Amino acid sequence: MKVGVILVGTELLNGGMIDTNSIYIAEELNKYGLEMEFKIVVRDFKDEIYRAIDYCKKNVDLIIMSGGLGPTLDDITKEVIAEYVNKPLVVDDEELEELKDKFIKGGYTFTEINKKEVEKPEGSVTFKNDVGMAPAVYIDDIVAFPGVPRELYNMLPKFLDWYTKEKNLIDDEIYIKDLITYGMPESILDKEVREFFTEEGIYYEFLVKDYGILIRLQSKRSNKNKVEKIIKKIYNKIGKFIFGEDNDRLEGKVVELLRENKLSISTAESCTGGMLASRLIDVSGVSEVFYEGIVSYSNEAKMKRLGVKKETLEKYGAVSEETVREMVMGLQTDVGLATTGIAGPEGGTEEKPVGLVYMGIKIKDRVYVEKRVFKGDRNKVRERTVSHTLFTLIKILNEDV
């Protein structure tokens, strides 16, 4: 089954907002074996939205729309859908009362204009919005969602589950397995794993994320055993580059290993400025293992808070193996992480270029230091430093503990 996606919003075309919804939609469609044929971005103009719907209707089986379901004058998606399917806009009394109740609970004042959020073409099926106001609306193979990402994330899975059952599309459910890798480029990954995909009906692709590269294996549920055999072969060949599966993340794996082995952790950060501690604190339950995060940006802070020697800083500089070693040794927990580097765009020299970072890891009485030169802008260098530090810690914990 082919799907067309229409993103409604002038802000998506004038640079006011970046589209992330279509990426999420595509990934969710993959889970059900549905193919996104194309996506169209249109302004909040009635004739443009109408033409986009008409084009999709002639070329795909299902239209997914995002944006234009709010209460303001430029929110006209449902109005255009109603005109296209030749149905009047109506309001369900129960849905209206539910909307009013949301306003009361949120401490907001309900006005007559907000009634627009529960308008829908007559005969539509709606899907409850658990995190926002306007429900999703479906009629005649057209479904419309609010443009707010978290609201789309809440309702799209509900809709796809209902739609595929309603249309009897799932006779053999799709099976998807993600292996999450770090430290190996996509081209090398492909070279390493392609030999395992020789059977008809078992596919793979690579998805580059900010937390690593996913090897996504996809097939029918009936092929699950065959997929698992392939996964085993992949682990045997490149297992040291795989840190998790499916919803695993680097910081989550770190916290999991620390909790399993009853180890406490602290961070001492210079160039990453608290990003490392923030990633760890994002994990629920981290309070069992996390002690403190120190942002020691200046040399004075490194000396005062972490005990870095003045002589070390004068002789080797703040960005050096010697300094990061003393930074991490200044932490009092079982495990310590330290970062120092030149994130740029200024500050680099021929000897110490922009992107140079040193990462220190202490596990009890042992210290590991790694030097890297990361490419990218200031924020990308910092993000890569954090991810690489966490991945290296996972490898060390798995080997040593």
Beta strands, then each sheet from edge to edge (+ up, - down):
strand 1: 2-8
strand 2: 35-42
strand 3: 62-66
strand 4: 89-91
strand 5: 119-121
strand 6: 125-127
strand 7: 136-139
strand 8: 142-145
strand 9: 174-181
strand 10: 203-209
strand 11: 212-220
strand 12: 242-245
strand 13: 265-269
strand 14: 290-295
strand 15: 335-341
strand 16: 356-363
strand 17: 366-373
sheet 1: 2+ 1+ 3+ 8+ 7- 6+
sheet 2: 4+ 5-
sheet 3: 10+ 11- 9+ 12-
sheet 4: 14+ 13+ 15+ 16- 17+
end
